Amino acid sequence: MVIAVAFAVVAANTTPPPPASAAGRRDPVRITRFLGEQQVPHLTRVEGTTVGGLSGIDRDPSTGIWYFISDDRWRYNPARFYTGHLDIDRVTGAFNGVRLTGVTTLTRADGTPYPAYGKPESADPETIRFDRRSGRLLWGDEGDRPDARNPAIPISMSAVRAMDLQGRHLGELRLPRNLRLTGADSGPRRNFGFEGLAVTARTITAVTEGPRYEDGPPPTADRGAPARLTVWNRAGRLRGQYVYPLDPLPVAPVPPGGEADSGVSEILPIDEYRYLALERAWIEGVDYRVRLYEIDLRGATDVLHRSSLEDAVNVLDTRSPEAGRPYRPVVKRLVHDLSAVSTPVQNLESMAWGPRLASGECTLVIGSDDNFSQQEVTQFLAFGATGCR
């Protein structure tokens, strides 16, 4: 069921992003200092549920309540989000603790929980946003589909959905045809559906983790790949779709030919056209590598109606082959190499703005998904930042 009215909060601007010069320039986001790290103990229990797989976080600035969504697919409990608090001292910036205080089950339009992994209409929650304009929550469902390794998995469509603070379904955005999951080698690959979500006064934006089949193979150490950012207005109408150019893998797998998984794990708005983007790679024999970028949609080509990007020319990449129709991707600027913050770097998947400090700095919180594994941790990293808003 698609219900656009749930998103009709303010009048929307349906024009495409202007050229970068048209909207003026603002100071870039810069990380000023590392404020600290806090962890949630492995398999912590909250109200009878098992904490883990925290893939999205956000904060209600009016109450200070934080929201944490789990990508657990009923391995332990049904799809759910947690509420809690992060203790960040507004005077000193010290990050002193994290406390989870409650849990809420996500429900479908009929009021029932989402089915478990491997069943029709199961959900894979990967990102959550508090919408301060409506008081609702939006969340991204990566969906699922069969592939060569998992031929029996039923198709469950990716989605951006709205829910109230009790987890009750309120509606969902209309999915572009080119992002519909299929049982063939077309559309998004498995685990490459919606992974990041951003909400502004005028738009809702979601990003796929990696390239569709028609857009080319996933990144390797020799070349990157195009992911797609989809933008809707607040009434739920599609505004456009833009290319996020994924980096090549930072290093080759060990041994050569080993496995790797690279893509965008979250986006966060700075203003109506600029976003922060987490770009994360897991590389066999190497572990995780994560970089934080600032991206700008102004001047990017709208590729909503392009069925394929595989042979198209990225005009900002001099290594692109001279074939196909040209397009201009979003512009990227490296903000911080998060692989250098803590060792080993974790599976960083979530990102949100925290409270503003007395110094005038914003706080940026980045969290990890522990995959319910004892070899990984649920970690929150806090940073001071300028140029944020």
TAURZI-V692814 format. One record per pair of residues at least 4 apart in sequence whose C-alpha atoms are under 7 Angstrom apart, sorted by the first residue. I is the first residue (numbers start at 1). J is the second residue. If there is no record, write none. Layout:
i:I j:J
i:I j:J
//
This chain:
i:2 j:171
i:2 j:172
i:2 j:173
i:2 j:174
i:3 j:171
i:3 j:172
i:4 j:8
i:4 j:171
i:4 j:172
i:4 j:173
i:4 j:235
i:4 j:236
i:5 j:235
i:6 j:162
i:6 j:170
i:6 j:171
i:7 j:234
i:7 j:235
i:7 j:236
i:8 j:234
i:8 j:235
i:8 j:236
i:9 j:133
i:9 j:134
i:9 j:234
i:10 j:234
i:12 j:202
i:12 j:233
i:12 j:234
i:12 j:235
i:13 j:202
i:13 j:233
i:14 j:233
i:14 j:239
i:16 j:239
i:16 j:240
i:17 j:297
i:17 j:298
i:17 j:299
i:18 j:22
i:18 j:23
i:18 j:298
i:18 j:299
i:19 j:298
i:19 j:299
i:20 j:24
i:20 j:298
i:20 j:299
i:27 j:387
i:28 j:387
i:29 j:385
i:29 j:386
i:29 j:387
i:29 j:388
i:30 j:335
i:30 j:385
i:30 j:386
i:30 j:387
i:31 j:383
i:31 j:384
i:31 j:385
i:31 j:386
i:32 j:384
i:32 j:385
i:32 j:386
i:33 j:383
i:33 j:384
i:34 j:382
i:34 j:383
i:34 j:384
i:35 j:93
i:35 j:94
i:35 j:95
i:35 j:382
i:35 j:383
i:35 j:384
i:36 j:94
i:36 j:95
i:36 j:381
i:36 j:382
i:37 j:95
i:37 j:379
i:37 j:380
i:37 j:381
i:37 j:382
i:38 j:97
i:38 j:98
i:38 j:379
i:38 j:380
i:38 j:381
i:39 j:378
i:39 j:379
i:39 j:380
i:40 j:378
i:40 j:379
i:42 j:374
i:42 j:377
i:43 j:50
i:43 j:51
i:43 j:52
i:44 j:50
i:44 j:51
i:45 j:49
i:45 j:50
i:45 j:51
i:46 j:50
i:46 j:51
i:46 j:102
i:47 j:102
i:47 j:103
i:49 j:77
i:50 j:76
i:52 j:70
i:52 j:369
i:52 j:370
i:52 j:371
i:52 j:372
i:52 j:378
i:53 j:70
i:53 j:71
i:53 j:72
i:53 j:369
i:53 j:370
i:53 j:371
i:53 j:372
i:54 j:68
i:54 j:69
i:54 j:70
i:54 j:71
i:54 j:368
i:54 j:369
i:55 j:69
i:55 j:70
i:55 j:71
i:55 j:126
i:55 j:127
i:55 j:349
i:55 j:350
i:55 j:368
i:55 j:369
i:56 j:68
i:56 j:69
i:56 j:126
i:56 j:127
i:56 j:128
i:56 j:349
i:56 j:350
i:56 j:351
i:57 j:66
i:57 j:67
i:57 j:68
i:57 j:69
i:57 j:127
i:57 j:128
i:57 j:350
i:57 j:351
i:57 j:352
i:58 j:66
i:58 j:67
i:58 j:68
i:58 j:128
i:58 j:129
i:58 j:130
i:58 j:352
i:59 j:64
i:59 j:65
i:59 j:66
i:59 j:67
i:59 j:130
i:59 j:354
i:60 j:64
i:60 j:65
i:60 j:66
i:60 j:130
i:60 j:132
i:65 j:83
i:65 j:84
i:65 j:85
i:66 j:83
i:66 j:84
i:66 j:85
i:67 j:81
i:67 j:82
i:67 j:83
i:67 j:84
i:68 j:81
i:68 j:82
i:68 j:83
i:69 j:80
i:69 j:81
i:69 j:82
i:69 j:125
i:69 j:127
i:69 j:128
i:70 j:79
i:70 j:80
i:70 j:81
i:70 j:125
i:71 j:79
i:71 j:124
i:71 j:125
i:71 j:126
i:72 j:76
i:72 j:79
i:73 j:78
i:73 j:79
i:73 j:116
i:73 j:117
i:73 j:123
i:73 j:124
i:74 j:78
i:74 j:79
i:74 j:116
i:74 j:117
i:78 j:105
i:78 j:113
i:78 j:114
i:79 j:105
i:79 j:106
i:79 j:114
i:80 j:103
i:80 j:104
i:80 j:105
i:80 j:106
i:81 j:103
i:81 j:104
i:81 j:105
i:82 j:100
i:82 j:102
i:82 j:103
i:82 j:104
i:83 j:100
i:83 j:101
i:83 j:102
i:83 j:103
i:84 j:99
i:84 j:100
i:84 j:101
i:84 j:102
i:85 j:98
i:85 j:99
i:85 j:100
i:86 j:97
i:86 j:98
i:86 j:99
i:87 j:95
i:87 j:96
i:87 j:97
i:87 j:98
i:88 j:93
i:88 j:94
i:88 j:95
i:88 j:96
i:89 j:93
i:89 j:94
i:89 j:95
i:90 j:356
i:90 j:357
i:90 j:358
i:91 j:357
i:91 j:358
i:93 j:357
i:95 j:382
i:104 j:166
i:104 j:167
i:105 j:113
i:105 j:167
i:106 j:113
i:106 j:167
i:106 j:168
i:107 j:111
i:107 j:112
i:107 j:113
i:107 j:114
i:107 j:167
i:107 j:168
i:107 j:169
i:108 j:112
i:108 j:113
i:108 j:114
i:108 j:168
i:108 j:169
i:109 j:169
i:111 j:168
i:114 j:121
i:114 j:122
i:114 j:123
i:115 j:119
i:115 j:121
i:115 j:122
i:116 j:122
i:117 j:122
i:118 j:153
i:118 j:154
i:119 j:154
i:120 j:154
i:120 j:155
i:120 j:156
i:121 j:156
i:122 j:156
i:123 j:141
i:123 j:143
i:124 j:141
i:124 j:142
i:124 j:143
i:125 j:139
i:125 j:140
i:125 j:141
i:125 j:142
i:126 j:140
i:126 j:141
i:126 j:142
i:126 j:195
i:127 j:139
i:127 j:140
i:127 j:195
i:127 j:196
i:127 j:197
i:128 j:137
i:128 j:138
i:128 j:139
i:128 j:140
i:129 j:137
i:129 j:138
i:129 j:139
i:130 j:135
i:130 j:136
i:130 j:137
i:130 j:138
i:131 j:135
i:131 j:136
i:131 j:137
i:131 j:138
i:131 j:199
i:136 j:162
i:136 j:163
i:136 j:164
i:136 j:165
i:137 j:162
i:137 j:163
i:137 j:164
i:137 j:165
i:138 j:160
i:138 j:161
i:138 j:162
i:138 j:163
i:139 j:160
i:139 j:161
i:139 j:162
i:140 j:159
i:140 j:160
i:140 j:161
i:140 j:194
i:140 j:195
i:140 j:197
i:141 j:158
i:141 j:159
i:141 j:160
i:141 j:194
i:142 j:158
i:142 j:159
i:142 j:191
i:142 j:193
i:142 j:194
i:142 j:195
i:143 j:156
i:143 j:157
i:143 j:158
i:143 j:193
i:144 j:155
i:144 j:156
i:144 j:157
i:144 j:190
i:144 j:191
i:145 j:153
i:145 j:154
i:145 j:155
i:145 j:156
i:145 j:181
i:145 j:182
i:145 j:183
i:145 j:190
i:146 j:150
i:146 j:151
i:146 j:152
i:146 j:153
i:146 j:154
i:146 j:155
i:146 j:183
i:147 j:151
i:147 j:190
i:155 j:181
i:155 j:182
i:157 j:180
i:157 j:181
i:158 j:193
i:158 j:194
i:159 j:172
i:159 j:175
i:160 j:172
i:160 j:173
i:161 j:171
i:161 j:172
i:161 j:173
i:162 j:169
i:162 j:170
i:162 j:171
i:162 j:172
i:163 j:167
i:163 j:168
i:163 j:169
i:163 j:170
i:164 j:168
i:164 j:169
i:164 j:170
i:173 j:236
i:174 j:236
i:175 j:179
i:176 j:180
i:178 j:187
i:178 j:307
i:179 j:187
i:179 j:188
i:180 j:187
i:181 j:187
i:181 j:188
i:182 j:186
i:182 j:187
i:185 j:213
i:186 j:212
i:186 j:213
i:186 j:214
i:187 j:212
i:187 j:213
i:187 j:214
i:188 j:192
i:188 j:193
i:188 j:211
i:188 j:212
i:188 j:213
i:189 j:212
i:189 j:213
i:192 j:208
i:192 j:209
i:192 j:210
i:193 j:208
i:193 j:209
i:194 j:206
i:194 j:207
i:194 j:208
i:194 j:209
i:195 j:207
i:195 j:208
i:195 j:209
i:195 j:264
i:195 j:265
i:195 j:266
i:196 j:206
i:196 j:207
i:196 j:265
i:196 j:266
i:196 j:267
i:197 j:205
i:197 j:206
i:197 j:207
i:197 j:266
i:197 j:267
i:198 j:204
i:198 j:205
i:198 j:206
i:198 j:267
i:198 j:268
i:198 j:269
i:199 j:203
i:199 j:204
i:199 j:205
i:199 j:269
i:200 j:204
i:200 j:269
i:200 j:272
i:202 j:233
i:202 j:234
i:203 j:231
i:203 j:232
i:203 j:233
i:203 j:234
i:204 j:231
i:204 j:232
i:204 j:233
i:204 j:234
i:205 j:229
i:205 j:230
i:205 j:231
i:205 j:232
i:206 j:229
i:206 j:230
i:206 j:231
i:207 j:228
i:207 j:229
i:207 j:230
i:208 j:227
i:208 j:228
i:208 j:229
i:209 j:227
i:209 j:263
i:209 j:264
i:209 j:265
i:210 j:218
i:210 j:226
i:210 j:227
i:210 j:263
i:210 j:264
i:211 j:215
i:211 j:216
i:211 j:217
i:211 j:218
i:211 j:225
i:211 j:226
i:211 j:227
i:212 j:216
i:213 j:217
i:214 j:307
i:214 j:308
i:214 j:309
i:214 j:310
i:215 j:226
i:215 j:308
i:215 j:309
i:215 j:310
i:216 j:225
i:216 j:309
i:216 j:310
i:217 j:225
i:218 j:225
i:219 j:223
i:219 j:224
i:219 j:225
i:219 j:248
i:219 j:249
i:219 j:262
i:220 j:224
i:220 j:248
i:220 j:249
i:221 j:248
i:221 j:249
i:221 j:250
i:221 j:251
i:221 j:252
i:222 j:248
i:223 j:248
i:224 j:245
i:224 j:246
i:224 j:247
i:224 j:248
i:225 j:245
i:225 j:246
i:226 j:243
i:226 j:244
i:226 j:245
i:226 j:246
i:227 j:243
i:227 j:244
i:227 j:245
i:227 j:246
i:228 j:241
i:228 j:242
i:228 j:243
i:228 j:244
i:229 j:241
i:229 j:242
i:229 j:243
i:229 j:244
i:230 j:240
i:230 j:241
i:230 j:242
i:231 j:238
i:231 j:239
i:231 j:240
i:231 j:241
i:232 j:236
i:232 j:237
i:232 j:238
i:232 j:239
i:233 j:237
i:233 j:238
i:233 j:239
i:240 j:302
i:240 j:304
i:241 j:302
i:241 j:303
i:241 j:304
i:242 j:300
i:242 j:301
i:242 j:302
i:242 j:303
i:242 j:329
i:242 j:330
i:243 j:329
i:243 j:330
i:244 j:329
i:244 j:330
i:245 j:329
i:246 j:263
i:252 j:256
i:253 j:257
i:253 j:258
i:253 j:259
i:253 j:260
i:253 j:283
i:253 j:284
i:253 j:285
i:253 j:286
i:254 j:258
i:254 j:284
i:254 j:285
i:254 j:286
i:255 j:285
i:258 j:284
i:259 j:283
i:259 j:284
i:260 j:282
i:260 j:283
i:260 j:284
i:261 j:281
i:261 j:282
i:261 j:283
i:262 j:280
i:262 j:281
i:262 j:282
i:263 j:279
i:263 j:280
i:263 j:281
i:264 j:277
i:264 j:278
i:264 j:279
i:264 j:280
i:265 j:278
i:265 j:279
i:265 j:280
i:265 j:349
i:266 j:277
i:266 j:278
i:266 j:349
i:266 j:350
i:266 j:351
i:267 j:275
i:267 j:276
i:267 j:277
i:267 j:278
i:268 j:275
i:268 j:276
i:268 j:277
i:268 j:351
i:268 j:352
i:269 j:274
i:269 j:275
i:269 j:276
i:270 j:274
i:270 j:275
i:270 j:276
i:270 j:388
i:270 j:389
i:271 j:389
i:273 j:296
i:273 j:297
i:273 j:298
i:274 j:294
i:274 j:295
i:274 j:296
i:274 j:297
i:275 j:294
i:275 j:295
i:275 j:296
i:276 j:292
i:276 j:293
i:276 j:294
i:276 j:295
i:277 j:292
i:277 j:293
i:277 j:294
i:277 j:295
i:278 j:290
i:278 j:291
i:278 j:292
i:278 j:293
i:279 j:290
i:279 j:291
i:279 j:292
i:280 j:289
i:280 j:290
i:280 j:291
i:281 j:288
i:281 j:289
i:281 j:290
i:282 j:287
i:282 j:288
i:282 j:289
i:283 j:287
i:283 j:288
i:288 j:345
i:288 j:346
i:288 j:347
i:289 j:339
i:289 j:345
i:290 j:337
i:290 j:338
i:290 j:339
i:291 j:336
i:291 j:337
i:291 j:338
i:291 j:339
i:292 j:334
i:292 j:335
i:292 j:336
i:292 j:337
i:292 j:338
i:293 j:332
i:293 j:333
i:293 j:334
i:293 j:335
i:294 j:332
i:294 j:333
i:294 j:334
i:294 j:335
i:295 j:330
i:295 j:331
i:295 j:332
i:295 j:333
i:296 j:330
i:296 j:331
i:296 j:332
i:297 j:330
i:297 j:331
i:300 j:328
i:300 j:329
i:300 j:330
i:301 j:327
i:301 j:328
i:301 j:329
i:311 j:323
i:311 j:324
i:312 j:323
i:312 j:324
i:312 j:325
i:312 j:326
i:313 j:320
i:313 j:321
i:313 j:322
i:313 j:323
i:313 j:324
i:313 j:325
i:313 j:326
i:313 j:327
i:314 j:320
i:314 j:326
i:314 j:327
i:314 j:328
i:314 j:329
i:315 j:326
i:315 j:327
i:315 j:328
i:316 j:328
i:339 j:345
i:346 j:368
i:346 j:376
i:347 j:368
i:347 j:369
i:347 j:370
i:348 j:366
i:348 j:367
i:348 j:368
i:348 j:369
i:349 j:367
i:349 j:368
i:349 j:369
i:350 j:366
i:350 j:367
i:350 j:368
i:351 j:365
i:351 j:366
i:351 j:367
i:352 j:364
i:352 j:365
i:352 j:366
i:353 j:363
i:353 j:364
i:353 j:365
i:354 j:362
i:354 j:363
i:354 j:364
i:354 j:365
i:355 j:362
i:355 j:363
i:356 j:360
i:356 j:361
i:356 j:362
i:356 j:363
i:357 j:361
i:357 j:362
i:361 j:384
i:361 j:385
i:361 j:386
i:362 j:384
i:362 j:385
i:362 j:386
i:362 j:388
i:363 j:382
i:363 j:383
i:363 j:384
i:363 j:385
i:364 j:382
i:364 j:383
i:364 j:384
i:364 j:385
i:365 j:380
i:365 j:381
i:365 j:382
i:365 j:383
i:366 j:380
i:366 j:381
i:366 j:382
i:367 j:379
i:367 j:380
i:367 j:381
i:368 j:378
i:368 j:379
i:368 j:380
i:369 j:378
i:370 j:376
i:370 j:377
i:370 j:378
//
